[in-house]
């Protein structure tokens, strides 16, 4: 069984990508090639929230879509911002 097989079998409710920047778009393209559903981007920028990137909505961390996904993938070069949210529940 490959990593992609394990990942695909454990994400019935789709994936959210944390950060709607360059690496988020690269991650979106990667997951789409693997037929993995991306439900939303999570981004801290109010300017990006409410928009869509390639048909995927950009939302804030407290949006209801985030609660419905099976996995959140951090898709940013620097994890400095991500560490602010390490106490997610």
C-alpha positions in Angstrom: 0.0 0.0 0.0 1.4 3.4 -1.0 1.3 6.6 1.0 -1.3 7.9 -1.5 -3.5 4.9 -0.8 -3.4 5.4 2.9 -4.0 9.1 2.6 -6.9 8.6 0.2 -8.6 6.0 2.4 -8.4 8.2 5.5 -9.9 11.4 4.2 -13.5 10.6 3.4 -14.6 14.2 4.2 -11.9 15.9 2.1 -8.9 18.1 2.9 -8.4 21.7 3.8 -5.2 23.5 2.8 -3.8 26.0 5.3 -2.6 29.0 3.3 -3.9 30.1 0.0 -0.5 31.3 -1.4 1.9 29.8 -3.9 2.5 26.5 -2.0 -1.2 26.1 -1.4 -1.8 26.2 -5.1 0.9 23.7 -5.6 -0.6 21.4 -3.0 -4.0 21.8 -4.6 -2.6 20.7 -8.0 -0.9 17.7 -6.3 -3.9 16.5 -4.5 -6.2 17.0 -7.5 -3.8 14.8 -9.5 -4.3 12.1 -6.8 -8.1 12.6 -7.0 -8.2 13.8 -3.4 -11.0 16.3 -2.7 -9.9 19.7 -1.5 -12.8 21.3 0.4 -11.3 24.7 1.1 -8.2 26.8 1.7 -7.8 28.3 5.2 -6.1 31.7 5.2 -5.6 34.4 7.8 -5.8 37.2 5.3 -9.2 38.9 5.3 -8.5 40.0 1.7 -8.4 36.4 0.6 -11.3 35.1 2.7 -14.5 34.9 0.8 -12.8 34.4 -2.6 -12.1 31.3 -4.5 -8.9 29.9 -6.0 -9.5 27.5 -8.9 -13.0 26.9 -7.6 -12.0 26.2 -4.0 -13.3 28.6 -1.4 -10.9 30.5 0.9 -12.2 30.7 4.4 -11.1 31.7 7.9 -10.0 29.1 10.5 -13.3 29.3 12.3 -15.5 28.7 9.2 -17.8 25.7 9.3 -16.1 24.0 6.3 -13.0 23.6 8.4 -14.9 21.5 10.9 -16.1 19.2 8.3 -12.8 18.0 6.8 -10.8 14.9 7.7 -7.4 16.5 7.4 -5.8 20.0 7.4 -2.5 20.2 5.4 -0.2 23.1 6.1 0.8 24.4 2.7 3.2 27.2 3.4 6.9 27.6 3.3 7.2 29.0 6.8 5.4 27.3 9.6 5.8 30.4 11.8 2.2 31.4 11.3 0.9 27.9 11.7 2.5 27.5 15.1 0.1 30.2 16.3 -2.7 27.7 15.8 -1.1 24.6 17.4 -3.8 24.4 20.0 -6.6 23.7 17.5 -9.4 21.7 18.8 
